[in-house]
Amino acid sequence: MTVMEQRGAYRPTPPPAWQPRTDPGPLLPDAEPYRVLGTGAADRTDPRLLRALYARLVRGRRYNAQATALTRQGRLAVYPSSTGQEACEIAAALALEERDWLFPSYRDTLAVVARGVDPVEALTLLRGDWHTGYDPYEHRVAPLSTPLATQLPHAVGLAHAARLKGDDVVALAMVGDGGTSEGDFHEALNFAAVWRAPVVFLVQNNGFAISVPLAKQTAAPSLAHKAVGYGMPGRLVDGNDALAVHEVLTGAVRRAREGGGPTLVEAVTYRVEAHTNADDATRYRGDAEVETWRRHDPVELLERELTRRGLLDEEGMRAAREDAEAMAADLRARMNEDAVLDPMDLFDHVYAEPTPQLREQRDLLRAELEAAAEAGPEGEER
Ligand SMILES: Cc1ncc(C[n+]2csc(CCOP(=O)(O)OP(=O)(O)O)c2C)c(N)n1
């Protein structure tokens, strides 16, 4: 007699039928990054959109070059250039309505400026002058976030709160590939999906987190695939194709606005320059790789499309360059003016109610400044 026969009456009960809670199929990203430029789909694009994107991309490139030059002249403490990533930056700003909110990272000055923030004010933080430098409420742009991914839970909180209040607001949050390894990324995406918050997450996969390449950052099939684990759609797009990024982001914003919940968009792009002016990229990557990406340049891709459709000629290109040059000249002139600053401002806006330690430090600094003022310029030199 077998053991099972001895137990006689034992009949294992089958477990309840298991079903996936949602079908993961529709959430999966495409196998290849989505492209529009150079395909038949581009022919259907409104020429006004093509022209608007082109003018802003040309300006964006010039802005990056000017800001980097300002670091060399000691007028800017640091600048993380987004050269090569202009398509993502500009498309992100244009995908939003005025009533929406943008949550940028430190690399996203171009998106901030494209949203309407004064080009000088957008650099205040990087000059080290003042806190954010611009009024976040004026253009609905959160401060440029230096701590990686912390802007993501903020975006979810704002978007969810707006929805609870019945306000029609979508938040678009930008983050780098390295930022996707942060706990804040996980928490933000999880909350967003569970609450169906009207948020769009744009990951600019530019290949590197300073010197760390993507292969050392994640073993995921793509960053867009991470969406499936949270229960939101993941979209993979060519981040140098301004039309493709614009279309995917506009679609994701519309979906969020209509109550469809969040989307994770991975834009595959490349950081053509070093991490910042303080980094030497030749120490961790070769020229050949950079050259390959330079041949897939977002400005040139758009230029080719406009030219092919007869929407741009030499004269148009010159006009765009002149417009960008005027913006750069104005930026240069205004950044060369010494900022008038009150050191006591340092203590304002840290807490609603300053802590005893902060008050003590404030009093110490005030006393030092008063003593220095009494001593006059000679005293300062000693
Ligand atoms: C919480 C946190 N950890 C570490 C850093 C230091 N840090 C600054 S930039 C950076 C790399 C980020 O790379 P990625 O997210 O890919 O963005 P990218 O700079 O390429 O735009 C790191 C580790 C930081 N700013 N914040």
The ligand as a Gaussian input file, in Angstrom:
#p B3LYP/6-31G(d) Opt

LIG

1 1
 C       20.539000      61.376000      -5.217000
 C       21.772000      61.692000      -6.003000
 N       22.779000      60.792000      -6.053000
 C       23.897000      61.077000      -6.752000
 C       24.036000      62.273000      -7.398000
 C       25.311000      62.597000      -8.170000
 N       25.064000      62.607000      -9.597000
 C       24.877000      63.767000     -10.246000
 S       24.561000      63.549000     -11.858000
 C       24.695000      61.876000     -11.731000
 C       24.491000      61.007000     -12.955000
 C       23.064000      61.003000     -13.406000
 O       22.948000      60.416000     -14.652000
 P       21.567000      60.340000     -15.425000
 O       20.439000      60.148000     -14.479000
 O       21.702000      59.344000     -16.498000
 O       21.366000      61.797000     -16.024000
 P       22.273000      62.630000     -17.030000
 O       23.278000      63.379000     -16.184000
 O       22.920000      61.681000     -17.977000
 O       21.354000      63.574000     -17.697000
 C       25.002000      61.509000     -10.429000
 C       25.220000      60.128000      -9.978000
 C       22.956000      63.189000      -7.317000
 N       22.977000      64.360000      -7.934000
 N       21.844000      62.868000      -6.619000

